[in-house]
Amino acid sequence: MPDKLPTLQSIRKSQLLLPVTALIIMLLINVLITPSFFRISIQNGVLYGYTIDIINRSCELVIMAVGMTLVVAASRGTDISVGAVAAVAAAVCIRLLGSSYDSYAIAPVLAILICFAVSILCGAFNGFLVANLNIQPMVATLILFTAGRGIAQLISAREINGVMVPGQILYVRMESFKSIGGFLPGIVIPTPVFIAAIFVLATILILRRTALGLYIQTVGINPKAGRLVGINSTLIIFFTYVFCGFSSGVAGLIASSRIYSSDANNIGLNMELDAILAVALGGNSLGGGKFSIAGSVIGAITIQALTTSLYAMGVSADQLPVYKAIVVILIVTMQSEEFKRWRSAYRLRRQNRKGAEK
């Protein structure tokens, strides 16, 4: 018994306890709703099943959640422009590729690089406002949250009856572009899964092989103390927003490839709430500091599982944000210092009561 106690205590204190527990609960709920939930088969040469669909559909959110995790950890704030930045990046990429059936307007690699450059520029804009001008993160990113989709609609303008009309849906006709958000020839696993896995692993590798992860945590806990030990807090916070912008660009590229078009009104819509929820559900404190990339990834998959179960229960797409907002409130409440003090006081009273009974 004494040997098992430390193990149980370490599990209870683990940062991954919350996301793993939430994911297990959601999987059990989905099994109850759909008995064939874990059934996987190969149809038309690709993997098919509910779990495959959840993992595939969560890829954009996984990538966004990784970027949001670093922003929250360093700046103790959230970037609410990630969905709009994804829409802008998608619009730029589709506009550059053109809508021909037999060839691209420019080389796809160049279009993708420009798409990433635009998203990085958007992240740099947010980072400058937050890190250099000390504007509260939600207020600073509210600018692109508000204007981003308008910019994407202007980029997506198309000539109709001699007049340039913004907000049009631009299409890419080439099959090779569709493989980014679909399947590579002869590969049964969806391409977004590979992209998300590479993105997550590369981020974890950079954070662990360099001092960047430690710097981000230090700045998030106490930026003034970070400066005293020689850390450029401004640069660290700026970098996290640039990286978050890049992650939004990658997510926007995948989203546009899935529908082989640029839909400025719907690409990345409400992804801000999902990304924040994934970070919170991953056991990360929204007050900054210590963070877990693995927790955010699990949180993103859990949210997609939640979305799947809500759809199965007949909840409409318009009502989904309401249920997700409730989950955010519960998680933030559980992470609040006041709730932790109340829980500690409650445990102490129980222990004293048991001691008095003995």
Disulfide bonds with the S-S distance in Angstrom:
none
